[in-house]
């Protein structure tokens, strides 16, 4: 790669990093906080049992649990609208999984908080009906978080091979294609979640989309940073 290409690639990578960070901040997941007046409960079984007998406390905690469950359920079943577009490139795949990982981490950190653990303990003690759905969603969220972590790990390793599809031209892309394909083969073999037929087909389509855009750009702008020229005005 030329020095210009290396510099453009570095700037583009930093720009993508900042863009993903901003998206994560803008889409941060927050769960409704409990009313402090209901949180004066000691963290022990006997206190949970007394709280479970208080109808006001129980109703408030059940409403909170239902609200939290709705947020988690929505997050788990959200659709990647940007990545679903026919002309989407591989960058949409990287962005989606990084943002999803951050949002799932937000939920996971909330579940570790003392107030959340206290509320759940009281509801379990009261044998609340909300706990069946809550328990199922927490298990599902744990699986989704592990999936997001695993996918981000492999996609991050792949990203360095697709950067040139955005910053370089066909000659540079030809140099990295063998390594790109080998990396994808490794993902199919060892990735716990990502190596499915559906995911691979989608990824290849996105990579192909960007390769087509790169080639079109190269035809009209054969010199990086140079002016656009008409196809029939170029040297044969």
Buried (B, 14 or more C-beta within 10 A) or exposed (E): BEEEBEEBBEEBBEEBEEEBEEBBEEBEBEBEEBEEEBBEBEEEEEBBEBBBEBEEBBEBBBEBBEEBBEBBBEBBEEEBEEBEEEEBBBBBBBBBBBBBBBBBBBBEEBBEEEBBEBBBBBBBBBEBEBBEBBEEBBEBBEEBBEBBBBBBBBBEEBBBBBBBBBBBBBEBBEEBBEEBEEBBEBBEEEBEBBBEEEBBEBBEBBBEBBBEBBEEBBBEBEEBEEEEBEEEEEEE
